[in-house]
Amino acid sequence: MTFAGLADAHRHLGVLPAYPFYGGPAVNPDVNARATVAQLVADLDREGTTRALVIPNYGVPDVARTFELNDLVLEAAAHDDRIRAGLFVSPRPQDAELTARALALAGEPGVRALKTTFLLGGSVEDADCLAQLEQIFATAVERDLIVHIHTSPGAASDIDQVGKLVERFGDQAKIHLVHFGGGMSGHIKLAGGRFFDWVAAGKRVYTDLSWSIGFAPRWLAAEIDRRGLGHDRLLFASDEPWGDHAGEYARLAAAVGDGELARHVFGANFAALYD
């Protein structure tokens, strides 16, 4: 049984080509990837998900396929009012033309977010990425969109790096830190103070706990309660097909209970951002 009015703030749509990750054979690890809007809608119905932000699937180094999937998420948003679209954009200079085309779609009906990542290259410190980052955040501010940024420990996606974008753009742009740092170090840095410092300073920062390690949801929930801050900045996200909807929901529900915090996390915060 799931929370009535359950909203999923970050999930993916589209099937990617098989790829030889980490030097192994070509594989498709995202076995629940959905190729069509009808399949996505069937998943929402089965889960009891009443609202969803849907983003193109990504992860294969050739991003041309992911950029093509922007059209599919726009189709999904047009098909079902439960769905909002997040467009994939890239900070990499070699993707500048594709990103410009994607940003040109930012005014289309149903678009509420821009998704970017350094998993496939580039970094906050890379001067060659600066033009794309400036363009992405400028469009987000102009259109009142939320910028979703992947976080994971180490390298360019570490919160020490991605956090620089919060410091630079977070006063004007809404920034969603996907995966709450993505692992032990990120969780501790954020729940231990950094996330709350940003909120207290007026940064327009949000997050979810998909991929989180066991201690993180209950610690973050306890810190929100203790500090009286951040209840309006945490959202449920399944990250399907890379995450597991049932597992992500169960872990977060156990941490936030069924009271006022749960009402915000599982529905009200999504409505405030995307409706």
Secondary structure, DSSP 8 states (H G I E B T S, - for coil): ---TTEEEEEEEE-----B-GGGS--B---TT---SHHHHHHHHHHHTEEEEEEEE---SS-THHHHHTHHHHHHHHHH-TTEEEEEE----GGGHHHHHHHHTTTTSTTEEEEEE-STTS--TT-GGGHHHHHHHHHHHHHHT-EEEEE--SSGGGSHHHHHHHHHHHTTTSEEEEETTTSSHHHHHHIIIIIHHHHHHTT--EEEE-TT--THHHHHHHHHHHHHT--TTSEE----TTTS-HHHHHHHHHHHHTTSHHHHIIIIIHHHHHH-
